[in-house]
Amino acid sequence: MDSPEEAMDCGADAIQGAASSSIDLPPETAPALRILEQYSGVAPEHIPERIKKIQAKALATFPYGCFKSYWFLNLVPTLEDPRYQATLARLRVPGSTETFLDAGCCLGPVVRLLASEGVPGERLYGTDLQAGFLDLGYELFGDRGWSRATYLAGDILDESDVRLDAFRGKIDIIYASAFFHLFEREGQLKAAKRMVGFLRPESPRAMIFGQNQGPKIEGWEKYVLDPGRWANLWEEVGQATGSKWRTEMEVESTDEWNNVRFGVYRVL
Ligand SMILES: C[S@@+](CC[C@H](N)C(=O)[O-])C[C@H]1O[C@@H](n2cnc3c(N)ncnc32)[C@H](O)[C@@H]1O
């Protein structure tokens, strides 16, 4: 089988390579199009050409299938996740000082979603291995000059990557969408430990949430962990970091795909 580095993608359709590169945007891109219009101020008639240009540059940076399928502009799974809605409420509550990090944020649409919903940019962070994706996010959303959000390039799996030290102990909520499934357990363990280091140690409501997807073919269970293996991973993370975590996972699989949503919560 292909490893995720070869087959990896942002979602089931993309993994299947079913996407066309036409500008017939799938209906799931509607929330992202609204952000481009209302947050970025792009005239509707200019949006398709802007997306096409960014898509080509993103594919040249790293050819994830999610760029071909426009999955990178699909905010529906995020919006439908009750943990996202809880996050939005926490971040927007008057007097909130909580912070949010999108780990493996790609072009950063979720950070822009939160900003467009009224969360102060100073409390929003995004990170990705590919600095080029972060630049393309600025180019797509046109907010380099005025966004207060912070985007940092770095390798979450590399404990010694000092570029990400700025997050250490600062974050309350981490979102990791289509991220953990890029790695086998060993990589997931490294990522999880680094994320725990990013979380504010005194934050009783520290949370990591997100989703993983993969085809139901032999070997993929190493990437999309089931609820038991997920809980076991976080037990090991807790032992390694002197912390304790409660996990939840909803399995929303079809005959052909494993789709899971998860939440991880600090236990004091
Ligand atoms: C499959 S995409 C998911 C993007 C986005 N979160 C989403 O749900 O559409 C995975 C992202 O993780 C980033 N990534 C891969 N390995 C990484 C690492 N070691 N550290 C940080 N980001 C990484 C990739 O560059 C890519 O943008």
The ligand as a MOL file (V3000), in Angstrom:
LIG
                    3D

  0  0  0     0  0            999 V3000
M  V30 BEGIN CTAB
M  V30 COUNTS 27 29 0 0 0
M  V30 BEGIN ATOM
M  V30 1 C -3.6770 16.3930 5.0240 0
M  V30 2 S -3.2650 18.0470 5.3220 0 CHG=1
M  V30 3 C -4.5680 18.6390 6.3850 0
M  V30 4 C -4.7380 20.1170 6.3220 0
M  V30 5 C -5.8760 20.6990 7.1560 0
M  V30 6 N -5.6280 20.5240 8.5750 0
M  V30 7 C -7.1970 20.0940 6.7520 0
M  V30 8 O -7.8530 19.4300 7.5560 0
M  V30 9 O -7.5900 20.3010 5.6000 0 CHG=-1
M  V30 10 C -1.9350 17.8300 6.4690 0
M  V30 11 C -1.1630 19.0900 6.7760 0
M  V30 12 O -0.2030 18.7840 7.7850 0
M  V30 13 C 1.0410 19.3590 7.4300 0
M  V30 14 N 2.1200 18.5550 8.0350 0
M  V30 15 C 2.5870 17.3470 7.6250 0
M  V30 16 N 3.5700 16.9300 8.4300 0
M  V30 17 C 3.7390 17.8910 9.3780 0
M  V30 18 C 4.6240 18.0450 10.4860 0
M  V30 19 N 5.5300 17.1080 10.7760 0
M  V30 20 N 4.5240 19.1770 11.2320 0
M  V30 21 C 3.6130 20.1290 10.9210 0
M  V30 22 N 2.7490 20.0330 9.8910 0
M  V30 23 C 2.8120 18.9260 9.1240 0
M  V30 24 C 1.0570 19.3190 5.9160 0
M  V30 25 O 1.9800 20.2240 5.3610 0
M  V30 26 C -0.3950 19.6330 5.5880 0
M  V30 27 O -0.6290 20.9990 5.4340 0
M  V30 END ATOM
M  V30 BEGIN BOND
M  V30 1 1 1 2
M  V30 2 1 2 3
M  V30 3 1 2 10
M  V30 4 1 3 4
M  V30 5 1 4 5
M  V30 6 1 5 6
M  V30 7 1 5 7
M  V30 8 2 7 8
M  V30 9 1 7 9
M  V30 10 1 10 11
M  V30 11 1 11 12
M  V30 12 1 11 26
M  V30 13 1 12 13
M  V30 14 1 13 14
M  V30 15 1 13 24
M  V30 16 1 14 15
M  V30 17 1 14 23
M  V30 18 2 15 16
M  V30 19 1 16 17
M  V30 20 1 17 18
M  V30 21 2 17 23
M  V30 22 1 18 19
M  V30 23 2 18 20
M  V30 24 1 20 21
M  V30 25 2 21 22
M  V30 26 1 22 23
M  V30 27 1 24 25
M  V30 28 1 24 26
M  V30 29 1 26 27
M  V30 END BOND
M  V30 END CTAB
M  END
